[in-house]
Amino acid sequence: MSEIIHVLSDAVANQIAAGEVIQRPASVVKELMENAVDAEATTIRVIIKNAGKTLIQVVDNGTGMSEKDAERCFERHATSKISSADDLLSIRTRGFRGEALASMAAVAEITLKTRQESDELGIQIRMAGSKLESKEAVQAPEGSNFQIKNLFYNIPARRKFLKSDQTELRHIINEFNHVALTNPEIESSLIHNQSEIFQLPASNLRQRITGVFGKSVNSYLIPLESETTLITISGFIGKPEHARRTYGEQFFFVNNRYIKHPYFHKAVMNGYDQILAADHIPSYFIYFTTDPSNIDVNIHPSKTEVKFEDERAIWQILLASVKKAIGKNNLSPSLDFDTEGVIDIPVLSRDTEIRQPAIDTNPAYNPFEGENSYERERRSTPYLDERFEGWEQLFEPAGGTPFSTQKNLQVKNKYILSPVKSGLMLIDQRRAHERILFERMLKALEKHQPLAQQSLFPETITLKAADYQVCLEMMESMEQLGFDVRDFGNHSVVVHGFPAEMKPAGAGDTIELMIEQYKTLKGFNKMQNAEQVSRAAAKASAIHYGKQLIDIEMQELIDQLFACENPNHTPSGKLIVKIIDLEELDSHFKD
């Protein structure tokens, strides 16, 4: 019987390992920038072409590598940071010089130029498909220069699944920001297709946040500081009035490593309890410092998910820190009582003499004396008082429709209740409007006749760098739907018009909500792009919960909903209509 188990070659093993480490061009940027930080660089330049598909170049002025280290760093399990398993519990650095390079070399063409300060000449190494192509001495500045070309050139299936340039660039910007925000003392720049996206000088943390997200951020940052024996918390949170409906300025870092932590996010949100507008998310840039042995960074391949040893205690510390920062800056509502004319209630002691009030009283007084029993009964029954006559008018619906003929009722300004033959029909008003807008936009796409309305006063919107790339990706499809949004450069767009069926309260909020919705949609291609933009636009523009509707508005919403091809579900599949049949109603009133 022939043997069926065999050992894979290093090249194939590296390609398999690359699937976990190098998922997209942004993964390469992350690993190389973190390696540059560990090499004690004071300047890091990232140069990208075609969203990293053609070229990713990261240049640093760090310590560089010797000839042997430069060649060895592309081998599997090569590292300069650990020598035993125990070292994994005390690592404070981010990348391991060489840990990810073997994966890169397996799926790309790499050129490395590097030189140490003590060497007169540097070394240049070329790798492709895990094979050493060439090695030679060259003139090179101190530090390292990595050029990653033609990512996934030898794995066509992986390359085919890369997204559009705007999407991949957005991921690169996010990874660049994670490193830039944890190392403000390092000068960092990002260039894409010879266009400068970021040029961040060495600075303090507040200046770095402003450099990444714009000067306006500086006006609403609140310092956050808390030091305990368990953990130290620092950074900034945003003022409540500057919170947005979209994500993008929410960051957690532990020991200078970016992490995602939904549990701690809830602690921050609880800190803003009752002072934050509904459905809004505050900005925060929160840095945890703790003993590395108290955390586990290896529960996820990307190391963005971290397990803390005592998360509940940290949750409470974080909540208290946020509330303290908000209170210290007088951002929480306070009770201001007017004390003028207030009765002074003295504090009594055991020695205080209790005196009877100096007021004449008549124990025999009868307030009902001289009043017949009918008047007493009428006075004790307020429903018969003339002040309560005509109470039915209080419940008369808008528009003057008699109460007896009313067919729709709005519940909590969220649901529409209407009787039907089989029982009662409940309609989610926001989801209903979302379905209506979505199908209108699809019909406009089919007819190639978008109904646009121009604004008298075009609005310029400055976006975060990553969101700006998303907007550029959406722009062609937005135009097909009737949006008139034009690129203004420098991470800004100008909104000249919206589709006629949309009535946005604010252009900036609507565009940002559309971008946020669009980012959550996955698994689409260019052919589906217009439909996904339609979904994002419909969700961003639908009437919000809490909006009071008059009877005619409710009836129009119902009529328009049931004129749709699919009135029962939103474009994302959420339920819109619920019928409570008579049997179910009767079951609640059985004896």
N, C-alpha and C positions, 0 to 999 in steps of 0.2 A: 504494500500500500504506500503510495507516494505521500510525502510530507506536505502539509498544507499551511503550516505556520512558518513565517520567515520574518527576518528583521528588516525594517525599512531602511533605505539609504538616508544619509544625513540630509540630502537635498529635499527628499519627499517629507521627511519628518519636520524640517524647517518650514516647509510650505503649510503643513497642517498646523504647526504652532503659530504661524503668522496669522491664521484665521482668527485667533483669539487676541493677539496683540495688535495687528495692523488690520483694522476693519475698513478704514477709508483714509484719504490723505490727511485728515485732521489727526489721526492717530500718530502718523509720522511726525507731524509738527509738535505734538505734545511730548513725545519721547525725546526728540532732539533738543527741544528747548529745556526740558528738565535736565538732560545730560549737561547742557551748557551751564545751567545754574549750579549743578554739582561740581563743575569744573572751575567754579569761582569766577565766572565771567562777569565783567562790568558792562559789557555791551553785547546785545544779541540782535542780529538782523535776520529776518525771515523774508525770503523772496520766493514768490509763487508764480507759476504760469499755468493758465487753464485750470484754475482751482486745484492745483497740485497734481493733476493727471499727467502733465508733461514734465514739470519740474517742481521740486521742493528743495530749497537751499537754505540752510541755517548756518550762519557764520557767527562765531563767538571769539572773544579775546581771552579765553580761559587758559588753563595750565597746559593744554595740548597733551599729546601722547608721544611716547618714544616709538621707534620703529617696530619693536617687538609687540608693544601694547596695541599699536594701530592695526597690526595684522591679527592679533589674538582677539580683539574686541568683536570680530565677526563670527567667532566660534560660539557654538551652543553653550549656554550656562556660563558664559564668560562675564565676570563682574569684578569691580574693584572695591565693593562695599561689604561683602560678607565672606566669612570663611567657615562658619558653622551655622547650624540651624538656630542656635541661641541668638545669633546676631539679628535674626528676623524680628525679634521682639524689641529691639532698641534702635531700629533704623529711623533716622530723622531726615535723611535725604529723600529725593523723589525718584529720579531715574537711576538706574545702574549703568554705568558706562559699558555698553556692550550687550546688556540683557536683551534689548529689543533689536539691536543691530543685526543679529543673526536672522531674525524674521524678515527685516527689511531686505537684506541681501538675497533672501530666497525668492522674493517676488518683485524685485526692481533692479535697475542698474545703478550702482553706487560709485561715486568718486569721493574719496576722502583726502584732503590735504591737511596736515597737522604738523605743528612744531612746538617743542618745549623751549622755554627761555634759555636753557643751557646749551641748546644745540645750534650749530651754525646753519645747517640745512634741515629742511623738513622732509617729510615722506609723503608720497602720493600713492594711494592704493585704489585699484579699480576692481569691483566685484560685480558679478552678474549670475543670477541663479545659484547662489551659494558657492560659486567658483571664483578663485582668485585669477583675475585676468592679467593684471600687471602690478608691479611694485617698483618705484624708482624714487631717487632723491631729487627734491625740487626746492626752489626758493619759495618760502611761505612765511607769512607773518605768524607771530606767536598766537596760539589758539587752534581752533579746529574749523574746517569748512567742509560741511557735508552737502553733497549734491545727490538727490534721489530722483532719478529720471525713469519715466515710463512705468509707473507703478502698476503692478499686476500684468505686465507685458506677457508673462509666460503662463498666466491663468486667465484666459479670455472670459470665462464664466464669471469670475469675480469682478473683472473690469466692467462687464456688461451691466452689473447691478449697481454701479455707481450712479448717483443722482445727477441732476443738472449742475452746471458750473455754479450757479447762484446758491444752490443747496449745499454743495460741498464747501464752497467758500464760507458760507455761514457757519458751518461746523468748525472750519479752521479758525475763524475769528473768535468763536467761543473758547476754543482751546488756548489760543493766544492770550485772550483776556484772563483766563484762569491763572496762567503763569505770570502775566504782567501784574495782576492784582496782589499776588503774594510776594512779589519782588520789586517794590517800587524803587529800590535803590539801584536797579539795573536799567540802563538805557535800552529801550526795546523799540523795534520798528517792524512794520509789516507792509510789504509791497506786493501788489497783485497786478500782473500784466503791465509793469512799469508805472502803475498808478499807486500813489502812497495812500494807504488806509489809516495807518497809525504811525506817528513819530513821537514817542514818549520819552522825554528826558528823565534822567535820574531825579527822584523827588521823594517827598514823604507820601504817606498813604492817602491822605485827603487829596493832594494834588494829583496822584495817580488815578484815583477814582474819577476826578473831574476830567482828566485827560482822556479817559476811556469813554465816559458817558456824556461829556459836554459840560460847559461852564455852569449851566443852570442847576446842575446837581448840587453844586457847592452850597446853594442857598437853603437847602432843606436837609442837610446832613446833621444828625445829632450824635455826639460822641457816646460810646458805650464802653463802660469799664467795670470790671468786677474781678476780684482776685480771691480765690479760696485755696485751701490745701488740696482740693480735688482737681480744680481746673481754673485757668485764667481765661476770661472772656474780654475781648476788646473789639474795636471797630466802630461802625456807624450804623444807625438806623435812620429811616426817613420820617419826616413830619407827616402826620395823618392826612393833611389836606393835599399832599402831593402824591398820595397813593393812586395807583392806576388799576384798571380792570385787567391788565395784561401782565404776564410774567416777563422777566428779563433783567431785573436789577435785584435779584435775591441770591445771595451767595453765602455759603458756609465753607470755612477752611479749618482744618485741624493740623497743627504743626506745619503750616504753610502748604498743605495739600488740599485741593478742592474736593469737596464731598457733597453728596446729595443726602438729605436727611429729613424725610417728611414728618417724622415725630417731633424734631426740634422746630420745624416750620410751624407746627401747631402751637408750640410754646410762644413763638413770636406773635402769632395771630392773637392768642389769648391775651398777650400784653397790651394789645390795641383794643381790647374789648370795650364796646360801647362808645368809642371815639373814632371809629373808622366807618366810612360810607359802605353800604352793602355791596358785596361782590368786588371790593377793591383789595388790592394787595400792596402792602407798603414795601418800600425799598429797604434792603438791609445788606450789610457787608460785615459779617460776623466771623471773628477769628478765635478759635479755641487753641489753647496751648496746654498740653498735658504730657505726662510721662508716656512714652511710646508703648510701654508694657501694659497700659490701661486700654489700649485700642487694638483692634484686629483689622488690618487694611487688606487682607487677602481673601475676603469673602466674595469678591467679584473680580473678574479678570482686568477690568479697567481701573480698579482700585478707587472708584468714586463712591462706593458704598462701604461704610465703616461701622464696625460694631464697637460700642463703648462698654466698658466693664460695668459702669453704674449709670445707665442712661436716665433713670427716673430722677436721681439726685441732680444730674446736670440739667434736666428739663426744668426742675424747680428753680435752680440757680439762674438759668437763662430767662425764665419768666420774670423773676424778681429783678433781674438786670434791666430788662426792657421797660418794665413799669417804673423803675427808678429813674431811668434816663428820660422817659416821657414826663414824669412828675417833676423832675429837676428843671426841665425846660418849660414848665407851665403849659404843657400841651393838653393835659387832661382837664375836663370840665370840673369846676369847683363850685361849691354852694356858697353864695354870697347873701347872707341874711342881713336885713335892715334892722338894727337894734334900737332905733329911735322909737320911743314910746312903749317899748316892751316892758311888761310887768316884772319887777324885781322879786324873785322868789328867794327869800333868805334861807341860809343853811342853818338847820336846827341842831343844837347839841343837847346832851343829857341835862344840862343845867338850865336850859331855856324854859321859862315859865309859859305854860299854855293858857291863853286867855280866850274866853268866849267872845265871838265877834260882837261888836257894839252895834247891832242892827236889831230893830224891833221886828218881831215876827208874830203872826197870828195863827196859831195851830188850828183854829176852827175855820179858817178861810176855805170856801168851796168855790172853785172857779166856774163850776157849771150851774151855780145857783141863779135862778131866773131864766133858764134856758130849757125849752121843752125837749123831750126825748128824740123827736125827729131831727131837730137841728144838731143834737149831739151825734146822732148816727150819721148824718150827712157830712159833718165836719170830720168824723173819724174815717170816712171812706173817700179818699182823694179822687178816685176815678169818677165820682159824681160831681166834682167841683167844676165850675164853669171854665176854669183855667185849662182843663183837659178835654174840653169839648172839641170835636174835629180832629181827633188823634189819627184818623185814617189818612189824613193829608200828609202826615209825616212819612208814610210808606208809599206814597204815590210816586211811580217811577218818572224819570226825566222824560220830557216830551209830552206829558199830559195823558198818556195811555191809562185808562182805568185799571185799577189794581186787579180786578177780576179777570181782565183779558190779557194780563202780563204773561208772556211765554218764556222770557229769558231772565235769569237772575245771576248777578256776578257775586262770586263768593271770594272774600278776602282779596279782591282785586287781582285774582290769579286764575280762577276757574269760571267758566260760564255754565250755568245749569239751565237745562231746557227740557220740558216734558216731551216724551215721544210715546208712540202707541204701546211700546213694550215696557215702558218704565220711565227712567230718568237718564238723560244724557249729560255727561260731564266732559267739558272741552278745556284743555290747557291753552289759554289764550296766546301765550308767547310761542308755543310750539306750532299752533295753528297758523299764526302769522308767518312763521319761518317757512312752513310748507308752501304757503301761498306765494311768498316772494320768490322762493326757489323755482317753482314751476313757471312763474312769469319770466324769470331770467332765462330759463331753458328755452322757452318759446321765442324770446327775443334772439337767442343764439341761433335757433333753427331758421328763423326768417332773415337773419343778418340785418335786422332793423332795430338796434337798441334805441330805446327812448331816453334821450339824455336831456338834462336841464342844466344850463350854465349858471354858475354863481356870479352874482354881481361883484363880489369881493373874494377873489381867489385866496386860498389860505396856504401858507407855507408851513410844512411840518418837518421838523428835524427828528430823525429816527436814530436809534442805536445802530451801530455799524452792521450787526448781524441782521436786524430787522430791515435795514435799508436794502440789503441783498435780497431778502424775501420779497420786498415790494417790487424790486426790479424784475424778479422772476414772475410776479403776478401781473405785471403791467400790461402785457399784450392781451391777456384774457380779460382784464378789467376794461380795457378799451372796447372789446367786443360786447361787453355787458352794458355799456353806456357811461362808464366812468371816464372822466377826463383828468387823469393824473399824470404829471410830467416830471421827469427827472430834473432836478435843479443842481445836482452835484453836491459834494461835501456832506453826504449822508442826509440830504434834504430832498423833498418832493413838493410840488405845488399842485393843490387840488383845485381844478377849474370847474368841475361839474360832477353830478351824480346821476344815476338812472332815475327816470321820472317817478317810478313807483316807490323810491326810497325817500324818506324825509328825515335825514340825519340831524340830530340835535347839535352835533359838533363834528366837523370834518376830521379833526385830529383823532378824537376818540373812536370814530367809526373805522378809520383806516387802521389804527392800532389794533382794534378788536378783530378786524378782518385778518390782519397779519397773524395774530395769535391763534385764531381759529384755523387758518391755513397751515400753520406749523404743526398742529395736532393731527392733521390728516396724513395718513401714511399709505404707501403701496400704490401710488398713482404714477402715470407716465405723462408724456407731453400731450397725448391725445385726450387724456382725461383732465388736463390742467384747467380748462375753462369751466368744466363742471365743478371742480373742487373750489375754484374761486367763487362760483355761484353759491355753493354751500356756505363758504365762509362769509360772503356778503349777506346772505339771507339771515344767518345766525346773528351777525353783528348788528343788523338793522331791524330785527323783529322787535315789536313792542315789549317793554320790560314788565316784569311782574310789579304790581303796585299801581299800575295805571288804571284809573277809573274810567270805565266805558259807559256811555249812555246807551239806551235801549237800541237805537237805530244802528249804532256802531257794532253792538254785539250781533245783531241780526245780519248785518253786512258781512261780518267776519265768518259767521256760520255759512251763509250762502256762498261766499267765495271759497271756503274750505271744501265744501262738498261739490264744488265745480272742478276741484283738482282731480288728477288721475289717481292719486293715492292719498286720500284724506285722513287715513288712520295713523300714519307714521311720519315722523320727520325724515329728512334726507339721511340722517345718521341712524334711523331705525327706532327712535324713541316713540312711545305711545302718545297719541294726541287725543283720541276719543275713547271714553269708557262708558258703556251702557250698564246701568244698574236695573235689572229687570224687576217686574212687579213681584215675582216670587221671592226674590231676595229682600225686597222692601217689606213684604208681608211677614217674612220670617222674623223680623225685628219686633213685631207687635203681636206675636202669638201669646195667648194666655198660658 
